[in-house]
Every structure is written in structure tokens, then in C-alpha cells.
Amino acid sequence: MLLVSLSIMLYADDILLLEPSVSSLKQLWLVCEEELSWLNLTVNARKCGCVRFGLLFSIKCSYISTIDGHELIWHDEI
């Protein structure tokens, strides 16, 4: 079974990506970065972050990297 989830919320210059797994978040992140690059826009990795919700929130997740190699930081709280 293939599970596809695209949860993107936009407000002004903010983008919120919601995904059920870290691997699907990584895929959606890459798609968003590629689309932004077509518009000559870049993502400022210092202003980005990831938060994990649920029972496994405290387990360390693999890093998500930007196209230019910066890593997004996982936060413990909002």
C-alpha cells in the first residue's frame, strides 16, 4: 500500500510542512526547495526547524538537509 500525504500550509512568507514520517518529510522538503529554486528563491536554514510530535517525540531523528548542504535543526518544543 502506498501512502501519500502532502500537507503544506502557507501564510505570507512562511511555509509549514506536515508529514506522518521523517522520510516523507524529507521528500516533501526536497520538492519544495526545487519548486522555490524555479522562482529564484532560497530557504534560510537558520530560520527553519523541525519538531516531532507523538509518543516517539524524544527519539533522535535523522537530519534533513537543504539543497546547499545545511542541516535543519530538530527542536524539543515549539
C-alpha positions in Angstrom: 0.0 0.0 0.0 1.3 3.4 -1.0 0.6 6.2 1.5 0.9 9.7 0.1 0.5 12.8 2.2 1.1 16.4 1.1 0.3 18.8 3.9 1.5 22.2 3.1 0.3 25.4 4.8 1.3 28.8 3.6 0.9 32.2 5.3 2.7 35.3 4.0 6.4 34.2 3.6 6.0 31.1 6.0 5.6 27.5 4.9 4.6 24.7 7.2 5.1 21.1 6.1 3.3 18.3 8.0 4.1 14.7 7.2 3.4 11.4 9.0 7.1 10.3 8.8 10.6 11.7 8.6 11.2 10.1 5.3 8.1 11.6 3.7 9.1 15.0 5.2 12.5 14.8 3.6 10.9 14.1 0.2 8.4 16.9 0.6 11.2 19.3 1.7 13.2 18.5 -1.5 10.2 19.1 -3.7 9.5 22.4 -2.0 13.1 23.5 -2.3 13.2 22.6 -6.0 10.0 24.5 -6.7 11.3 27.5 -4.9 14.5 27.4 -6.9 12.5 27.7 -10.1 11.3 31.0 -8.7 14.8 32.0 -7.8 14.0 31.8 -4.1 16.1 30.1 -1.4 15.4 28.8 2.0 17.3 30.2 5.0 18.2 27.1 7.0 18.9 29.2 10.1 15.2 30.2 10.2 13.9 26.7 9.7 13.4 23.9 12.1 11.7 20.5 12.7 9.5 19.3 15.5 8.3 15.7 16.1 5.0 15.0 17.8 3.6 11.8 19.3 4.8 9.0 21.5 8.2 8.8 19.8 8.9 12.6 20.0 12.1 12.1 22.1 13.8 9.7 19.8 16.5 11.3 17.7 15.6 11.7 14.1 17.9 11.7 11.1 18.8 15.2 9.8 17.1 16.9 6.9 19.5 18.8 4.6 18.9 21.7 2.3 20.0 21.6 -1.3 23.1 23.6 -0.4 24.1 21.2 2.4 22.8 22.9 5.5 21.1 20.8 8.1 17.8 21.6 9.7 17.7 21.5 13.5 15.3 19.3 15.4 13.7 21.1 18.3 12.3 19.7 21.5 9.5 22.2 21.8 7.6 24.8 19.8 
